[in-house]
Amino acid sequence: MHPRLLKTFLAVARTRNVTRAAGELNLAQSSVSDQIQALEAELGATLFIRSRQGLDLTPAGEALQPYAEEFLALADDARTAIDATKAETAGSLSIGALETIASAKLPGWLADFQAVHPDIDIRLKIAGSGELRRRLGEGGIDVAFCFDRPGASEPDERFARRPVAAEPLVLIAPPGENRADVDLAELAEKRFVATETGCVHRVMVDTAFTEAGLGGPKLAAEAGSIDAIAGLVAAGAGFGLVPRLAVAAALDRGEVAEIAWPGPIRSAELVMIWRRRRVQPPALKLLLAAMGENFALVRPAAARPRHAASFPS
């Protein structure tokens, strides 16, 4: 199987459309169709089937997808390793992170890491949790820093994960709402400025209200940025549940008020995630080692201590 055919296959699987895949790959539609047909002929199996939503993977296509991703990722790693020997450097490292983590956590960590490994070229990409996992699966980034989603389905076996910190959650309210305690029944009458559906903080809010038999929260607005949520809350739009680290400065300045979150889960676990591979890129191996040796596992005062997980390969 030629890497070019696998790359085209993954583009069609991702976009579910030959035209969009052709535009992404800068190829003619006929070339994309020819390459998919060539791959199907080589494998002796149909990889796509048409549906109302576009092109769906057949069982054979679903079976091929993770191997295609791994094959291309390994090919990229081999090129990186060879280039690193030529340049006598450890190569490059592509890191993905949520905006909050990138601004509040990574600067200090990455500065310490680069002080020890100045020859590693670091590229930082900001995206939401879903996009980070997609890029990680496709080999677009080497490692992702994001918040773990509680109560999620079975973990993706393609990825290894390690807890990095447990960040306290805080319910922020407009200035003047300085109250020590509030229950979920009272909050059910309030309006919320929430992150987008699927985000870990939104899941926590929705789950807490649902398990209490209160239905979903009343939404004033949805926002993809914690800074935007803090600004809307400060302006009186409603309440918001966010990691405290993201709004510490706003709390210090009195722009928003802090109220204890009464939900059952009161912290969000920050994790680093990377692909399981037979051979890890040299730069990623150095980062994993640094995380294990130098970066403390930070936990809120109320959290029970737990042992850090070891690094899977």
C-alpha positions as CSV (number, residue, x, y, z in Angstrom):
1,M,0.0,0.0,0.0
2,H,1.6,3.2,-1.1
3,P,1.5,6.0,1.5
4,R,0.0,8.4,-1.1
5,L,-3.1,6.1,-1.4
6,L,-3.4,5.8,2.4
7,K,-3.2,9.6,2.8
8,T,-6.0,10.0,0.2
9,F,-8.1,7.3,1.9
10,L,-7.8,9.1,5.3
11,A,-8.7,12.5,3.7
12,V,-11.9,11.0,2.2
13,A,-12.7,9.2,5.5
14,R,-12.3,12.5,7.3
15,T,-14.3,14.8,4.9
16,R,-16.7,12.1,3.8
17,N,-16.6,13.7,0.4
18,V,-14.4,13.3,-2.7
19,T,-14.6,17.0,-3.6
20,R,-13.6,18.2,-0.2
21,A,-10.8,15.6,0.0
22,A,-9.5,16.7,-3.4
23,G,-9.4,20.3,-2.3
24,E,-7.6,19.4,0.9
25,L,-5.0,17.4,-1.0
26,N,-4.8,19.8,-3.9
27,L,-5.7,17.1,-6.3
28,A,-8.3,16.7,-9.1
29,Q,-11.5,14.9,-8.0
30,S,-10.8,12.2,-10.7
31,S,-7.4,11.6,-9.1
32,V,-8.9,11.0,-5.7
33,S,-11.5,8.6,-7.1
34,D,-8.8,6.8,-9.1
35,Q,-6.6,6.4,-6.0
36,I,-9.5,5.1,-3.8
37,Q,-10.3,2.6,-6.6
38,A,-6.7,1.5,-6.8
39,L,-6.5,1.0,-3.1
40,E,-9.8,-1.0,-3.1
41,A,-8.5,-3.1,-6.0
42,E,-5.2,-3.8,-4.1
43,L,-7.1,-4.8,-0.9
44,G,-9.9,-6.6,-2.7
45,A,-12.5,-4.8,-0.6
46,T,-14.9,-1.8,-0.8
47,L,-13.8,0.9,1.6
48,F,-16.7,3.4,1.3
49,I,-20.4,3.3,0.8
50,R,-22.7,6.2,0.0
51,S,-25.3,7.5,2.4
52,R,-27.4,10.7,2.8
53,Q,-24.6,12.2,4.9
54,G,-21.9,11.5,2.4
55,L,-19.4,8.7,2.1
56,D,-19.4,6.2,5.1
57,L,-16.6,3.7,5.8
58,T,-17.5,0.1,5.3
59,P,-16.4,-2.5,7.9
60,A,-13.3,-2.9,5.8
61,G,-12.7,0.8,5.7
62,E,-13.1,1.0,9.5
63,A,-10.6,-1.8,9.9
64,L,-8.1,-0.1,7.6
65,Q,-8.3,3.4,9.2
66,P,-6.2,3.0,12.4
67,Y,-3.5,1.0,10.4
68,A,-3.4,3.8,7.8
69,E,-3.0,6.4,10.5
70,E,-0.3,4.4,12.3
71,F,1.5,3.7,9.0
72,L,1.7,7.3,8.0
73,A,2.6,8.5,11.5
74,L,5.5,6.0,11.6
75,A,6.7,7.1,8.2
76,D,6.7,10.7,9.4
77,D,8.6,9.7,12.6
78,A,11.2,7.9,10.5
79,R,11.8,11.0,8.4
80,T,12.0,13.1,11.6
81,A,14.5,10.7,13.2
82,I,16.7,10.7,10.0
83,D,16.6,14.5,9.7
84,A,17.5,14.7,13.4
85,T,20.7,12.6,12.8
86,K,21.7,14.8,9.9
87,A,21.2,18.0,11.9
88,E,22.5,16.5,15.1
89,T,19.4,17.7,16.9
90,A,16.5,16.0,18.7
91,G,14.1,17.2,16.0
92,S,10.8,19.0,16.5
93,L,7.8,18.5,18.8
94,S,4.3,19.5,18.0
95,I,2.2,20.2,21.1
96,G,-1.6,20.8,21.1
97,A,-3.4,22.3,24.1
98,L,-6.6,24.0,25.1
99,E,-6.3,27.8,25.2
100,T,-6.5,28.0,29.0
101,I,-3.8,25.4,29.5
102,A,-1.5,27.0,26.9
103,S,-1.7,30.3,28.6
104,A,-1.7,29.3,32.3
105,K,0.3,26.1,32.5
106,L,2.5,25.4,29.5
107,P,4.7,28.5,29.5
108,G,6.6,27.6,32.6
109,W,6.8,23.9,31.8
110,L,8.0,24.4,28.2
111,A,10.5,27.1,29.3
112,D,12.1,24.6,31.7
113,F,12.1,21.9,29.0
114,Q,13.7,24.1,26.4
115,A,16.3,25.2,28.9
116,V,17.5,21.6,29.0
117,H,16.8,20.8,25.3
118,P,17.4,24.0,23.4
119,D,17.9,22.0,20.1
120,I,14.2,20.8,20.0
121,D,11.9,23.0,17.9
122,I,8.6,23.3,19.6
123,R,5.4,24.1,17.8
124,L,2.3,24.9,19.9
125,K,-1.2,24.5,18.4
126,I,-4.4,25.7,20.2
127,A,-7.7,23.9,19.7
128,G,-10.7,22.4,21.5
129,S,-10.6,19.0,23.1
130,G,-12.3,17.2,20.2
131,E,-10.0,18.8,17.6
132,L,-6.9,18.0,19.6
133,R,-7.8,14.3,19.8
134,R,-8.5,14.3,16.0
135,R,-5.2,15.8,15.2
136,L,-3.4,13.4,17.6
137,G,-5.1,10.5,15.9
138,E,-4.1,11.7,12.5
139,G,-0.5,12.5,13.5
140,G,-0.9,16.3,13.2
141,I,0.4,16.7,16.8
142,D,2.7,14.6,19.0
143,V,1.1,15.2,22.3
144,A,-2.0,17.0,23.6
145,F,-2.7,18.7,27.0
146,C,-6.4,18.9,27.8
147,F,-9.0,18.2,30.5
148,D,-10.2,14.7,30.9
149,R,-13.9,14.1,30.5
150,P,-15.5,12.4,33.5
151,G,-18.0,9.6,32.8
152,A,-16.8,9.2,29.2
153,S,-17.2,5.9,27.3
154,E,-14.4,3.4,27.0
155,P,-11.0,5.2,26.4
156,D,-9.5,5.2,23.0
157,E,-6.9,2.4,23.0
158,R,-4.8,4.3,20.4
159,F,-3.8,6.8,23.1
160,A,-1.8,6.7,26.3
161,R,-2.5,9.3,29.0
162,R,-1.0,10.6,32.1
163,P,-2.6,12.9,34.8
164,V,-0.7,16.1,35.1
165,A,-2.8,18.2,37.5
166,A,-6.2,18.3,39.1
167,E,-7.5,21.9,38.6
168,P,-10.3,23.1,41.0
169,L,-13.5,24.3,39.3
170,V,-15.1,27.5,40.3
171,L,-18.6,28.9,39.8
172,I,-18.2,32.5,38.7
173,A,-21.0,35.0,39.0
174,P,-21.5,38.7,38.3
175,P,-19.9,41.1,40.8
176,G,-22.0,41.4,43.9
177,E,-23.1,37.8,44.0
178,N,-20.7,37.1,46.9
179,R,-22.2,34.1,48.6
180,A,-20.6,31.2,50.3
181,D,-23.0,28.5,49.4
182,V,-25.7,27.8,46.8
183,D,-27.4,24.5,45.9
184,L,-28.3,23.1,42.5
185,A,-32.0,23.8,42.9
186,E,-31.3,27.5,43.3
187,L,-28.9,27.4,40.4
188,A,-31.5,25.8,38.2
189,E,-33.3,29.2,38.2
190,K,-30.2,31.0,37.1
191,R,-28.9,31.5,33.5
192,F,-25.5,30.0,32.5
193,V,-22.8,31.1,30.1
194,A,-21.4,27.7,29.1
195,T,-18.7,26.2,27.0
196,E,-19.7,24.3,23.8
197,T,-21.5,21.0,24.0
198,G,-19.0,18.2,24.6
199,C,-16.5,20.3,26.4
200,V,-15.5,18.8,29.8
201,H,-16.9,21.8,31.8
202,R,-20.2,21.7,29.9
203,V,-20.5,18.0,30.6
204,M,-20.0,18.6,34.3
205,V,-22.8,21.2,34.4
206,D,-25.2,19.1,32.3
207,T,-24.5,16.0,34.3
208,A,-24.9,17.6,37.7
209,F,-28.3,19.1,36.8
210,T,-29.5,15.9,35.1
211,E,-28.5,13.6,38.0
212,A,-30.3,16.0,40.4
213,G,-33.5,15.7,38.4
214,L,-33.4,19.3,37.4
215,G,-33.1,19.0,33.6
216,G,-30.5,21.0,31.8
217,P,-29.3,24.5,32.9
218,K,-30.8,27.6,31.4
219,L,-28.3,28.9,28.9
220,A,-27.7,32.6,28.4
221,A,-24.9,32.0,25.8
222,E,-22.3,29.5,24.6
223,A,-18.7,30.5,24.2
224,G,-15.6,28.7,23.0
225,S,-13.2,30.8,25.1
226,I,-12.9,30.9,28.9
227,D,-12.0,34.6,28.6
228,A,-15.2,35.3,26.7
229,I,-17.2,33.4,29.4
230,A,-15.6,35.5,32.1
231,G,-16.3,38.7,30.2
232,L,-20.0,37.7,29.7
233,V,-20.4,36.8,33.4
234,A,-18.7,40.0,34.5
235,A,-21.2,41.9,32.3
236,G,-24.1,40.2,34.1
237,A,-25.1,37.6,31.5
238,G,-25.2,34.7,33.9
239,F,-23.1,32.2,35.8
240,G,-20.3,30.0,34.5
241,L,-18.3,26.9,35.6
242,V,-14.6,27.1,34.7
243,P,-11.2,26.1,36.0
244,R,-10.1,28.5,38.6
245,L,-6.7,28.9,37.0
246,A,-8.3,30.5,34.0
247,V,-10.1,33.2,35.9
248,A,-7.7,33.8,38.9
249,A,-6.7,37.3,37.6
250,A,-10.4,38.3,37.0
251,L,-11.3,37.1,40.6
252,D,-8.3,39.1,42.0
253,R,-9.5,42.2,40.2
254,G,-13.1,41.7,41.4
255,E,-14.5,41.5,37.9
256,V,-16.4,38.3,38.8
257,A,-17.4,36.7,42.1
258,E,-16.6,33.2,43.2
259,I,-19.2,30.7,44.5
260,A,-18.4,27.1,45.6
261,W,-19.7,24.7,42.9
262,P,-22.2,22.3,44.5
263,G,-21.9,19.6,41.8
264,P,-20.5,16.2,42.7
265,I,-17.3,16.7,40.7
266,R,-15.3,19.8,41.8
267,S,-12.1,19.5,39.9
268,A,-11.1,18.8,36.3
269,E,-8.1,16.5,35.7
270,L,-5.6,17.9,33.3
271,V,-4.0,15.1,31.3
272,M,-1.4,14.7,28.6
273,I,-2.2,12.3,25.8
274,W,-0.1,10.8,23.1
275,R,-0.3,8.0,20.6
276,R,0.8,4.5,21.4
277,R,3.6,3.6,19.0
278,R,6.2,0.9,18.7
279,V,8.8,3.7,18.3
280,Q,8.2,7.1,19.8
281,P,9.8,10.2,18.2
282,P,13.0,11.2,20.0
283,A,11.7,14.6,21.0
284,L,8.5,13.1,22.4
285,K,10.4,10.6,24.4
286,L,12.4,13.4,26.0
287,L,9.2,15.3,26.9
288,L,7.6,12.2,28.4
289,A,10.8,11.7,30.5
290,A,10.7,15.3,31.6
291,M,7.1,15.1,32.6
292,G,7.9,12.0,34.7
293,E,11.0,13.5,36.4
294,N,10.5,17.2,36.8
295,F,6.8,18.2,36.6
296,A,5.0,17.9,39.9
297,L,1.5,16.4,40.0
298,V,-0.4,19.4,41.3
299,R,-3.7,18.6,43.2
300,P,-6.1,20.9,45.0
301,A,-6.0,20.9,48.8
302,A,-9.3,19.0,49.0
303,A,-8.3,16.3,46.6
304,R,-7.2,12.9,47.8
305,P,-3.7,11.9,46.8
306,R,-3.2,9.3,44.2
307,H,-0.2,7.7,42.5
308,A,0.8,9.0,39.2
309,A,0.4,6.6,36.3
310,S,3.4,5.1,34.6
311,F,4.2,5.9,31.0
312,P,2.7,3.3,28.6
313,S,4.7,3.0,25.4
